[in-house]
Each structure stands twice: as C-alpha cells, then as structure tokens.
Amino acid sequence: MKRASTVLVIAGLVAAPACDRERTKRYEALGKELHSPVAYLCRVRDDRKEGGGCNGECQTRAAAIRGYETDQAAKKLVGIAPFADPGTEARLAKVRELAAMVEAAVAGVCQKKADPSAPPTPEVTTCAEAARRAPIFELLDAVSDLGDDAKKRAGVALPVPRDEWCVVKR
C-alpha cells in the first residue's frame, strides 16, 4: 500500500509542472491576442489624466479620437475566444460585453480618426457625442482587471492599458 501511494505522489509531482506549463501557455496566448487591442487602448487612457488646457473644440476632437481608437480595440476584443479558467473567463466575458457596448455605440459613426489640428466636422462631433456615451473607461478598467487577475492566477503579465505596459511595450 505504501508503495502505491508513493507512486501516486511522484506521478502528481511530475504532472503538476506540466499542467502549470499548459496554463501558462494559455495565458501567454491570451496576451498575444490582447496586444493589438491594448495598444489602441493605450492611446486613449491618458484622457483620464487631462489636467486642463483642452477646451471646446479640443475636447470634441479628443472624444472623437477616443471613440475611434476604442472602436478599433473593441472590434478585436469581442472576438477573443472563451478561456478555460472559469475565473479568467468571467473577467474576459466582461471585457467582451463592454467591447460590444462600445462597438454598438460608436461603430457606425467613428469610422475615421479625427484630425487633431483641424476644426471638428459634423462627423467628428457626432463621433465625439457617441464616444461620450460609450463605456470606454469601464472597458479600460475591465481589461486592467483581467490583467491583474492573470498575474495572480498564473504569474503571467498580460498587456494592460496602464503605464507599466503602454509606455514600455507599445
């Protein structure tokens, strides 16, 4: 009996690292899928830090650019496949849900990136209005939460729309 239990313990010790490697590979693959959309989100995250100096037309152009960039990210995020880990999948489902909401709000009206130096056109103004109603910052938070969770669960750093990734990795 003792020999059988020893064999089971040894088998478990050999299988555990293999499972960890597979789990790590799945998270790394998710990170590759997130790279491009998070690069778009990095371009809009700085709007939270707005310290003034951007008024009137500047705010309209900024909102329109935010709508366009976030729509580009959302188009990619909605297509990410389900994830095997239930906790990670719950967070990823939230990302997909918010991305779909952003896309529904801005997809038809934010088709072209606004010129940051030109006066806002009627199309830019329409895009800006749609972007202001879209859950853009909620999407940024959800992607960051997904990254934080992956780090805790698997020790894998996923792309996130924060300085530690945006400044270094873009």
C-alpha positions in Angstrom: 0.0 0.0 0.0 2.8 2.4 0.9 4.5 1.8 -2.5 1.2 2.6 -4.4 0.8 5.9 -2.6 4.4 6.8 -3.2 3.9 6.2 -6.9 0.8 8.4 -6.9 2.7 11.2 -5.1 5.5 11.0 -7.6 3.1 11.0 -10.5 1.4 14.1 -9.1 4.7 15.9 -8.8 5.5 15.1 -12.4 2.0 16.1 -13.7 1.8 19.4 -11.8 4.6 21.2 -13.6 3.1 20.0 -17.0 -0.3 21.5 -16.0 1.4 24.7 -15.0 3.2 25.0 -18.3 0.0 24.4 -20.2 -1.8 27.0 -18.1 1.0 29.5 -18.7 0.9 28.9 -22.4 -2.9 29.6 -22.5 -2.4 32.9 -20.7 0.6 33.8 -22.9 -1.6 33.1 -26.0 -4.3 35.4 -24.5 -1.6 38.0 -24.0 -0.8 37.8 -27.7 -4.5 38.3 -28.6 -4.7 41.3 -26.3 -1.5 43.0 -27.6 -3.1 44.9 -30.5 -6.3 46.0 -28.9 -4.5 47.2 -25.7 -2.1 49.2 -27.9 -5.2 51.1 -29.1 -6.5 51.5 -25.5 -3.1 52.9 -24.5 -3.8 55.8 -26.9 -7.0 56.8 -25.0 -6.1 56.1 -21.4 -4.3 59.4 -21.0 -7.7 61.2 -21.2 -8.2 60.3 -17.6 -5.2 62.4 -16.7 -6.5 65.5 -18.5 -5.2 68.4 -16.4 -6.8 71.3 -18.3 -5.8 73.3 -21.3 -8.2 71.3 -23.6 -11.5 73.1 -24.1 -14.2 73.4 -26.6 -13.1 72.0 -30.0 -10.2 70.3 -28.4 -12.5 68.3 -26.2 -14.6 67.4 -29.1 -11.6 66.2 -31.2 -10.2 64.3 -28.2 -13.6 62.5 -27.6 -13.8 61.6 -31.3 -10.3 60.2 -31.3 -11.0 58.3 -28.2 -14.1 56.8 -29.9 -12.2 55.8 -33.0 -9.3 54.2 -31.1 -11.5 52.4 -28.7 -13.7 51.1 -31.5 -10.6 49.7 -33.1 -9.8 47.8 -29.9 -13.4 46.7 -29.3 -13.6 45.1 -32.8 -10.7 42.8 -31.7 -11.8 42.3 -28.1 -15.3 41.0 -28.9 -13.7 38.1 -31.0 -11.5 36.7 -28.3 -12.4 33.0 -27.7 -13.7 31.7 -24.3 -10.9 30.9 -21.8 -10.6 27.6 -20.0 -10.2 29.0 -16.5 -13.7 30.0 -15.1 -12.5 33.0 -13.1 -10.5 34.4 -16.0 -13.4 33.7 -18.4 -15.7 35.7 -16.2 -13.4 38.7 -16.5 -12.9 38.1 -20.2 -16.7 37.9 -20.7 -17.0 41.3 -19.0 -14.3 42.7 -21.4 -16.2 41.2 -24.4 -19.5 42.6 -23.1 -18.1 46.1 -22.7 -16.3 46.0 -26.0 -19.6 45.1 -27.7 -21.3 48.0 -26.0 -18.5 50.4 -27.2 -18.8 49.0 -30.7 -22.6 49.4 -30.7 -22.2 53.0 -29.6 -19.5 54.2 -32.0 -19.0 51.7 -34.8 -21.1 53.4 -37.4 -20.1 57.0 -36.5 -16.4 56.8 -35.6 -15.1 55.3 -38.9 -12.2 57.7 -39.4 -9.7 59.1 -36.9 -10.3 62.9 -36.4 -7.5 65.3 -37.3 -6.3 66.7 -34.0 -5.4 70.0 -35.6 -8.5 70.6 -37.7 -11.8 72.2 -36.6 -14.3 69.4 -35.8 -16.5 68.5 -38.7 -20.2 67.4 -38.2 -18.9 63.8 -38.4 -16.3 64.4 -35.8 -18.9 66.0 -33.5 -21.3 63.0 -34.0 -18.5 60.6 -33.2 -17.5 62.6 -30.1 -21.1 62.5 -28.8 -21.3 58.8 -29.3 -17.9 58.2 -27.6 -19.0 60.2 -24.6 -22.0 57.8 -24.1 -19.9 54.6 -24.6 -18.5 52.7 -21.7 -14.9 53.4 -22.8 -13.3 53.9 -19.3 -15.2 50.9 -18.0 -13.6 48.9 -20.8 -10.2 50.1 -19.8 -10.9 49.1 -16.2 -12.1 45.6 -17.2 -9.0 45.0 -19.3 -6.8 46.1 -16.4 -8.7 43.8 -14.1 -8.3 40.9 -16.5 -4.5 41.6 -16.5 -4.3 41.8 -12.7 -6.2 38.5 -12.4 -4.0 36.7 -14.8 -0.9 37.9 -12.9 -2.4 36.4 -9.7 -3.6 33.2 -11.2 -0.8 32.3 -13.5 2.0 34.7 -12.9 1.7 35.9 -16.5 1.7 39.7 -17.2 -0.9 40.4 -19.8 -1.0 43.7 -21.8 -2.9 46.3 -19.8 -3.8 50.0 -20.6 -1.5 51.4 -17.9 1.9 52.9 -17.8 3.8 49.7 -17.0 2.8 48.3 -20.3 1.8 51.2 -22.5 5.0 53.3 -22.0 7.4 50.3 -22.3 5.8 47.8 -24.7 4.0 49.9 -27.4 
